[in-house]
Amino acid sequence: MTTQPSPGRILVVDDEANIRNGLRVVLAKDGHEVRDTGTAKEALALLATFPCEVAIVDIRMPGMSGVELLAAIRDRWPYTAVILLTGHGTLETAMTAVKAGAADYLLKPAQPEAIRQAVATALAAARRHQEQAHLLDSLRTGLQRLEELPATPPPAGSPSRTQDLSGERLLVVGEIQVDRQAHEVRRGGEPVSLSPSEFNLLVALAERAGRVVDYMTLVRLVLAYEAEPWEAKELIKRHIFALRQKIEADPASPRYILNVRGIGYRLAMPEAGR
């Protein structure tokens, strides 16, 4: 037996009134909030005030076709799942639905259980995609806020994140020269402009050149933030990417900032001639 998700908002678009009525009755029995209309144009107007989670759309309608309506929905309401309906099932029609990005494809007249199954699957997919988008937005917002926060002084007795571990003002790795007091970086004698977080990241790696620095340590030294391992990896990855764009001659094939998969990063001394 199909496990039904919590009721959702469903839009039915079909120029045949009897098809719309049948679908509305089946879906309303499961508690869904259902709206229906007979044309794609009316559907787009309705969607502006009725943010549905699933749209059930007939492929062949006068004016704008169901496939064209699907494209418009995906462009303006990307988290709405669309199920296409057709009374003429062929392999070509099915391939059209798949290529257009339909969540499912049903032949008319569809049986009630097939309708329920398709809607349940589409609802789950729509909600999963929306939740993933919200989580990504929250992560981006958190990263931006974290970068905007002033640096937190390290606890008393702990080493500064830019402490001179080598006892020298200058850190030199290959063509890279870091002047910690002047807060300047040069590569091959040419100045490199870095943001504060990029500079701190380069210092943290240069002080430990040749050694792997794990994600959590880098986040602590560079951002003054304690993070879980999975979070630290995501936090530091974007800074590594930005730093490589400025330090590496070919960021896609780095010579200096090397990834040690699952652990962290290492600043390497390039071999002569590379």
Secondary structure, 3 states (H helix, E strand, C coil): CCCCCCCCEEEEECCCHHHHHHHHHHHHHCCCEEEEECCHHHHHHHHCCCCCCEEEEECCCCCCCHHHHHHHHHHHCCCCEEEEEECCCCHHHHHHHHHHCCCEEEECCCCHHHHHHHHHHHHHHHHHHHHHHHHHHHHHHHHHHHHHCCCCCCCCCCCCCCCCCCCCCEEEECCEEEECCCCEEEECCEEECCCHHHHHHHHHHHCCCCCEEEHHHHHHHHHCCCCCHHHHHHHHHHHHHHHHHHHCCCCCCCCCEEEECCCEEEECCCCCCC
